[in-house]
Amino acid sequence: MARVGACAATALLVLVLLVNTATAVKPRSCWDFATWGNHNEYRSCEPHCHNNACNQWCYSACRGGECKFRRNHQCCHCYC
């Protein structure tokens, strides 16, 4: 009986970790993402750096959003 409970707890933990990893990849509402691009290839740009490309990626990835300069780098901000 204890083994079944331990297996269930382990399975639940693995499931939570997988869901958390999967949701962390895709931008969500009201969040800022410092890395952006199809393969997260852009990071820590100056305000003018890749602005149009960032806005285009952010708008499509968030279903609305724009890039903003925050905490000394450009990030994709998804609207709420």
N, C-alpha and C positions, 0 to 999 in steps of 0.2 A: 504494500500500500504506500509506503514511504517513497519507493522508487517511482511509482506512478506520479506522485506529487512533485518529485524532483524533476522528472522528465517534462511534466506540464509547465513547471516554472521556467525551465531552460528554454522550452519551445516558445513560451510567451516572451521571454527576454529577446530571443533571436528575432521574433516577429516585430517587436517594438523597434529594435535596431535597424532592421531592414526598411520599415516604414519611415523612420526618421531620416535615414540616408536618402531615400527616394524623394522625400518632400524637400530636402535641403537643396537639391539640384535645381529645381524649378522655382523661379521667382514667385512670390506671393504678394498679396495686397499689403500695403502699408510697410513694406520692408525696403531697405537699401542693400544693394549688392555691389560690393567693391570689385569683384571680378565679373566680367561679362564677355559675351561672344559665344559662338557655337561651341567652342572648346575651352571657355574661360581663359582665352589668350590675352585679354586686355586687363590691366590692373595699374592702379596708381598713376593715372595720366594727369597732365596739367589740365586746367579748365578748358582750353581750346583744343586739346588733343583728341582726335577721333570723335568729336562731338556729334556730327551727323550720323555716323555709323553706330554710335552708342545709343542715340535716340531711336534710330530705326530698330535696332535689336531689342531695346527695352520695350518699345511700344508693342512689338509682336510677341515677345516672351511673356509680358505681363498682361496682355490684352488691354493695353493702355498704360502709360507711364512715360517718364523722361529721365534723362541723365542729369544729375546735379553734382555740384562740387561740394563734398562734405568730408570733414576730417582729413583734409589735405589730399584728397584724391577724388576722381570722378567716379560716381557710382550710379547704378540703375535704381531709380526709385519707382516702385509700383504704387499706383494710386489705390486708395481704399475702396 
